[in-house]
Amino acid sequence: MPGTSEKINKLHQRLDDSGFPGKITRDVPIAPLTWYKVGGNASVLIEVDNIENLINLKFILDELSIRWMLIGGGANLLVSDDGFEGAIVKLCGTFSEMQVDVDNTKIWCGSAVPLLNLVREGSLIGMTGIERLAGIPGSAGGAIYMNAGTFGEFIGGLIDSVDILASDNTVQTLGPDECEFTYRTSRFQHSDEIILGCLVVSDRGNPGEISAEIEKRITRRKETQPIEIPSCGCVFRNPEGEKSAGFLIEEAGLMGTTEGGAVISDKHANFIVNTGNASASDILHLMALARVTVREKYGVTLKPEVELVGSDDSLEVILDARGKKEKT
């Protein structure tokens, strides 16, 4: 069986032979591509600018049995200290484009478009509901994948359709019901489909009022969340019931707990922040500590919201194993 390095050499040659125009970089640090700013290197980073080139790349990656994953803005990723043995694929070019229909309050948005840009354009045309995405980092594709939102409102409620690249390399369009949006979840977390873009639609409102609400929500986030320090946002999903994950972690007395360069924020307990020199292991240690402590005190098992890159084990398995160490 050829090793990863040999497979990457073959991949590079195959892409060169096919005239692939995207940028290909070997042994790339992944940390700068994420909001957490931690983790090791990827075997190769490949940038893709359109659907045709994406299909060609995906076909070759699968044919060579190279492990690969797509990343967007990197806002919800925790990269292993060992990095990722395989190819990281990042979309650019046409995937970063938007088409704004002012008359019908619609925006077609490529999956690589930063949410900041979508919110700005949506507010300018009076798109009601776009304020629910205010202050959320990352890309449109990542937001759809996670069904991101704020204050109980999510992007799924604005989606008219989502364009995807299916497992058979055909381009398909899904309606909102087919996306299976629920709290912090979509079908894409359980499939190998690639989100290409989406159509965002809403009723028309007053642009000034929408902009004011956006500023209000951003101010509230700044006051209640440590958004000025590298993190992934909330590390755990809120459990069912009235008590949030942050409330349970705070009540467990864990705010301010440190491990290496990571700390459970004293501003919002569901944020584990990188104070400057944290490792992925430091962050995982604090996640496991929070999870086992909350489970023992309140009988609630917190489910991770952040996604771990570069491990064959699931994040829940890793946290449970570390949690056993915390108890001994």
Buried (B, 14 or more C-beta within 10 A) or exposed (E): EEEBEEBBEBBBEBBEEEEBEBEBEEEBBBBEBBBBBBBBBBBBBBBBBBBEBBBBBBEBBEEBEBBBBBBBBBBBBBBBBEBBBBBBBBBBBBBBEBEBEEEEBBBBBBBBBBBBBBBBBBBBBBBBBBBBBBBBBBBBBBBBBBBBBBEEEBBBEBBBBBBBBEEEBEEEBBEBEEBBBEEBBBBBEEEEBBBBBBBBBBEBBEBEEBBEBBBEBBEBBEEEBBBEBBBBBBBBBBBEEEBBBBBBBBBBEBBEBEBBBBBBBEBBBBBBBBBEEBBBBBBBBBBBBBBBBBBEEBEBBBBBBBBBBBBEEEBBEBBBEBBEEBEE
